[in-house]
Amino acid sequence: MKQLNTFGRYLKKKFKVKTSKITIGLSGFTCPNIDGTVAKGGCTFCLNDSFSPNLAKNTDKIFINLKSAGNPLLEKQLKELDEQVTATREQMSYELGSRKFLVYFQSFTNTYAPFETLKTLFEKALDYEDVVGLSIGTRSDSVTDEVLDYLAQLNKTKEIWIEFGIQSIYDDTLKRINRGHDSLNTKTAIQKAKARGLNVCGHLIFGLPGETQEMMLSSAKTAYGWGIDSVKYHPLYVVKNTLLANEYKAGIFEPITKDEFIDTLIKAIKLKPESVSIQRITAGIDDDTLLAPAWCGWHKNEVMDLIRKAFAKEGWVY
């Protein structure tokens, strides 16, 4: 049996101990596709609260962006960061045996803020005991050269990752899901990050509206060719109070089936260079906000068991 190159194995090999990502969500962060800068309403599938267990609720209704003159929420954000890192680190140490950590700024667009805010938050995160690096989730249209240069400096002594939502390479698809930028924008941002020596993780979504399996695999192959170092594969699922939910209820959109997703996943991994690590092979949400497909609401272990059995037929261990 062949062990797949997972991100966990990559980190264990590099740091010699179990190393985990602490997921962070902070008040005040938003997205240019939500605040009207590039579009309104966000991506059609987006209900960002569902993405992060540590997502802080912004009761102040204050949001920051690239043009903000200041940040009245900074002290609150620093407090939230401290609470989340401390609690999650303790939990992972106890439950998983983790000894080192990356702080993962996940929810919304985590370079969409004034540079001084980002610098303060990132350096605070790196200052915690046993934190060896950062992973920063963002959009390709929301990261400046100044931030990339700064992250490249941090990367000289820390493990710095930047995560881009690629989703699809097809501009018609990106337009349909109200992404707010085209695939060239994504390619350019990834290549800028790679030119600075940064580690890049790309997110791909299988089952986007109107896409065939051939298109999904083409997106994966193209993303690998752009030079990503790691990949996350997601099935598209429908949650309440999204534009995609309206399309689903109207019969315009049909979600990917479990068997279709697993088949596409296996084919995408076969296309993947060995050097590209795998960070995620599925996703779901286990609460009553899920509309479809039902299998994305199953207990995580059930879905993972099915995927592992399919992988075993290929001679793979995840």
Secondary structure, 3 states (H helix, E strand, C coil): CEECCEHHHHHHHHHCCCEEEEEECCCCCCCCCCECCCCECCCCCCCHHHHCCCCCCCCCCCCCCCCCCCCCCHHHHHHHHHHHHHHHHHHHHHHHCCCEEEEEECCCCCCCCCHHHHHHHHHHHHCCCCEEEEEEEECCCCCCHHHHHHHHHHCCCCEEEEEEEEECCCHHHHHHCCCCCCHHHHHHHHHHHHHCCCEEEEEEEECCCCCCHHHHHHHHHHHHHCCCCEEEEEECCEECCCHHHHHHHCCCCCCCCHHHHHHHHHHHHHHCCCCCEEEECCCCCCCCCEEECHHHHCCHHHHHHHHHHHHHHCCEEC
